[in-house]
Amino acid sequence: MSREDEDLWRVLREVDNMPYGAGQIAATEQLLRRVDAADDRELAFVARMQATTAYVYGGEPAKSFVTFSWCLAEFDRDPQPYHERYAHQLLWHFKYMVTGLLRFPEIPLDRANAVLDDMERRYREGGHSLQAVHKHRFQVADHLGDADAAAHWYRLWQTTPRDQLSDCAGCDPTTQVQYLADAGRHAEAVALAEPVLAGRLSCTEQPQAILTALLLPYLHTGRPEQARDAHREAYRRLRGNLSDLWDIGNHVEFCTLTGNDARAVEIVERHLDWLDRAPSPAAAMHFAATGAAALRRAGELTVYRRAAGDRPAGEIAASALAAELTATATALAARFDARNGTSYQSEWIARRLAAEPTGEHLPLSASLRRRPVRGSAGPAAADRAPTPGTAATVPVPADADADALLDFAEERLRRHDRAAFRAALAAWDDRFGAGDLPAPTAAHRLELRAAELGDGEDVPATVAAHRAALAAYRELGDEVRAQIVAGRLGVLLAMADESADEGLDLVRASADVLDRRGDDRQRAAGLDRVALALMHRERWSEAVDVLDRVPADAGGDPWLAARIALHRAHLLEQLDRVADAHEAAARARDLGRDLGLGDVTTAACLTYARTADDPAEAVAACDEALRVAPAEAWLPVRVARARALMAAGRAADAVDDFAEAVTLCVERGAEGDAFLRWELANAYRVAGRLGEAAEVAEEAVLGLDRLGAQAEADRCRHLLAGVYEGLGEIDPALALLEQLAVNLDGPDNLPHRAQVLEEAGGILYDADRDALAAVRFAAAATAYRQADLPVDEFRARRREAYAQLWSGDEAAALRTVEVLDKLAAGLAGQPDEPPPVTYELALAAEAGARVLIAHGREAEAYDRLAGVPARLRSIEAFGEAAQVEVLTGELLLRLDRPAAAEPLLREVLGGLPAGSRPVQQAAWLLARALDLLDRPAEAAALRDEYGLDHEH
């Protein structure tokens, strides 16, 4: 075999180890071009056999028809010895072909039947069971809607003995469950599946396929919890595989049927661009139909669709997209029916398009704890007691005259009783609004009209009302009332950049006049308004200085004192004067609590929680806020409580608050739910609920991408990659890290790019995919060098050398060790050498020794390890020191120096806990040394003591 052929076989193995998908397909097609140029028949055959599987599971099954046909023709034309090794796999591929051909309406049905006939002939000639043949004849009949033929072939399939060409113990029952569910025999379907799920499923398609088939049987047999768990588990496994688009459509429909409209739309949005590269027309038809049914119920929502071809990325109304997907699904169904000579597919798709919720709502989402209702104030609003200071109002006096009623309204406003304030003004308008009024009364009503508008979002109207009231008071010559209104107007104007200077001038002039002519309360209120205007301009220090001039009792007004204490707490927090902010928040909380001011108490408790040193104290403050918060504050309270619980190490409890916050955010139509889902995903991760963490993090990434928040989306991707790794889902984790490496391509992001490349290398290394790991470590080292992080570069090169060594590329490993030696010269000899540098230099020496051993250079390897254990012990890396000493002992034996190895290995044995791997290695090496020293009895006793055999 030539060196080139050896290299091609190595690449073939590496491609086979890649995850299914576009990357593997691209690598496969590149390999096929090289293989064809090499003119090696066996390699060409094996590469195309492998390509058939890659195309089927990678989401491009149409390409598998070509590679399968080529292999079949080659197999029949000129049989070779190597063909026999793949005969079983080739017969297995017939099943892919029959299934695949049915999914393309442009392929005549006769061709699928001809392939099925050829499959049966070959199975018979090979002495194989026809069980799999009968199954695929059943699938053809089922596709055509021929119920009698389907029942006939189903019976034959079930009564024919299985053999090695039958589908696996999960896939055969999956098709049975689907058939029974379609026939309404849900209890039988569940009973059939239970022993299958109790066993061990290792097929690429399982258990997600059978769990998907069980969604409706679970639902219809009163097992909602099992249905929910099946949906979560199966969808998590399906969501990254283009080839599973059909099954993802089943999950969309399940969400619609169970009343989870928001989740159904989220799944459609996540996979919408897959329709542009659907694995087959059948999968596109099914997903389009289930997606259209979900989107039809989405109301006025918009959906984000990625760019494709000439279509730019952007928002599209759910109703418009539903119509588009409906047209897609019905047109494809008509094409299938035209080929098949039936109307079955159109009828079947019509049922998918008509899907509606059935029965009671079944919560499915890990981020939404109830069905969100747009505009809802929150959970169980009707059952809550009135919030102190906000809902417990004073009745409007029935016999008050016009001025007295306005005075009553103003007093209720001063006491934060907005409900009574608005009720009083409504009553005033009913009683006196139509009559002629004295000028002072009319001015007073204008002033309170401006305050009433302040509850809304129409700032221009509010400003205009304040200007009108100011003009009315000035015409009356009432300078004090005019300056009160001017101060309020100044605060409003200070909020906008274009009017900020006018606003600051107004509040300062107002405060100066009130300082000379107002009472104590009016002076305090004037200063508070100056501070508020400065707060809006983020001039925190100046604002605090102003509030420091206000007496503690705010001129005898406890309601104003509570508000000023709250403002002071917020300002001090902005200035990072945490202890002072904490004290001010406590005063505001106490005043709000005594006065029954739910809004002030809530805001003060939140500031108190954020500035608390003790997480438990922060949680207690949030608990109080939750008890008294008005409806509009429930969202920030839930978020604050969740964060406090996380800081207190109570992630499992934080999950509930974050989930409630997400639901409130969705109900109110706010966009911040993506950020909250990110935090919720982290809470699930810390709580050890990795499946739910993955689900919610995926939602968060989608939402953050939609908002254009790439930095946050990438940080969430990084979290998600870690979750995938924790779940053992290596390939999705690697795909995310690869995407991050691409996204982090700017010079400012080099350290982060290097980090994710190194993490990807670590995952590959742990999965024994060492050649690929070496490539990632090399890329990480380059990025670290560009970021001027020499210690990190050194570490990545060390890991590269190990990966190259274990991949069998000893020559590359040696070249990397030479690079390490040059880098080490720049790190070594530093005054006060930092422990990380000591650690890396020591481990690099070990790595270099192992590479030299692979090249038969034991003496150089031994010299390289001199002094390394002592250096490791100097930084308390005792385990690593023992590991190097074990390697040193091995080298002494290789160098025929057993007498020197014996004391070293005995010292290692005496210093490590029994049962650890270095102890076992040291014991074996010591026994070997004793053998070489002609002390077999001691060697035997040592092996007995440590449970070693001679070949350990």
Sequence and secondary structure as in RCSB ss.txt:
>XXXX:A:sequence
MSREDEDLWRVLREVDNMPYGAGQIAATEQLLRRVDAADDRELAFVARMQATTAYVYGGEPAKSFVTFSWCLAEF
DRDPQPYHERYAHQLLWHFKYMVTGLLRFPEIPLDRANAVLDDMERRYREGGHSLQAVHKHRFQVADHLGDADAA
AHWYRLWQTTPRDQLSDCAGCDPTTQVQYLADAGRHAEAVALAEPVLAGRLSCTEQPQAILTALLLPYLHTGRPE
QARDAHREAYRRLRGNLSDLWDIGNHVEFCTLTGNDARAVEIVERHLDWLDRAPSPAAAMHFAATGAAALRRAGE
LTVYRRAAGDRPAGEIAASALAAELTATATALAARFDARNGTSYQSEWIARRLAAEPTGEHLPLSASLRRRPVRG
SAGPAAADRAPTPGTAATVPVPADADADALLDFAEERLRRHDRAAFRAALAAWDDRFGAGDLPAPTAAHRLELRA
AELGDGEDVPATVAAHRAALAAYRELGDEVRAQIVAGRLGVLLAMADESADEGLDLVRASADVLDRRGDDRQRAA
GLDRVALALMHRERWSEAVDVLDRVPADAGGDPWLAARIALHRAHLLEQLDRVADAHEAAARARDLGRDLGLGDV
TTAACLTYARTADDPAEAVAACDEALRVAPAEAWLPVRVARARALMAAGRAADAVDDFAEAVTLCVERGAEGDAF
LRWELANAYRVAGRLGEAAEVAEEAVLGLDRLGAQAEADRCRHLLAGVYEGLGEIDPALALLEQLAVNLDGPDNL
PHRAQVLEEAGGILYDADRDALAAVRFAAAATAYRQADLPVDEFRARRREAYAQLWSGDEAAALRTVEVLDKLAA
GLAGQPDEPPPVTYELALAAEAGARVLIAHGREAEAYDRLAGVPARLRSIEAFGEAAQVEVLTGELLLRLDRPAA
AEPLLREVLGGLPAGSRPVQQAAWLLARALDLLDRPAEAAALRDEYGLDHEH
>XXXX:A:secstr
  HHHHHHHHHHHHHHTS SSHHHHHHHHHHHHHHHHHT HHHHHHHHHHHHHHHHHHT HHHHHHHHHHHHHHH
HHS  HHHHHTHHHHHHHHHHHHHHHHT TTS HHHHHHHHHHHHHHHHHTT  SHHHHHHHHHHHHHHT HHHH
HHHHHHHHHS   TTS  TTHHHHHHHHHHHHTT HHHHHHHHHHHHHS   STTTTHHHHHHTHHHHHHTT HH
HHHHHHHHHHHHHTT GGGHHHHHHHHHHHHHTT HHHHHHHHHHHGGGGGG S HHHHHHHHHHHHHHHHTSTT
 EEEE  BTTB  EEEEHHHHHHHHHHHHHHHHHHHHHHHTSSHHHHHHHHHHT    SS     SS SS   TT
  STTGGGS   TTTTS     SS  HHHHHHHHHHHHHTT HHHHHHHHHHHHHHHTTS   HHHHHHHHHHHH
HHHTTSS HHHHHHHHHHHHHHHHHHT HHHHHHHHHHHHHHHHTSGGGHHHHHHHHHHHHHHHHHHS HHHHHH
HHHHHHHHHHHTT HHHHHHHHTTS TTGGG HHHHHHHHHHHHHHHHHTT HHHHHHHHHHHHHHHHHHT HHH
HHHHHHHHHHT SSHHHHHHHHHHHHHH  GGGHHHHHHHHHHHHHHTT HHHHHHHHHHHHHHHHHTT STHHH
HHHHHHHHHHHTT HHHHHHHHHHHHHHHHHHT HHHHHHHHHHHHHHHHHTT HHHHHHHHHHHHHH  SGGGH
HHHHHHHHHHHHHHHHTT HHHHHHHHHHHHHHHHHTT HHHHHHHHHHHHHHHHHTT HHHHHHHHHHHHHHHH
HHTT TT  HHHHHHHHHHHHHHHHHHHHTT HHHHHHHTTTHHHHHHHTT HHHHHHHHHHHHHHHHHTT HHH
HHHHHHHHHHHS TT HHHHHHHHHHHHHHHHTT HHHHHHHHHHHT  TT 
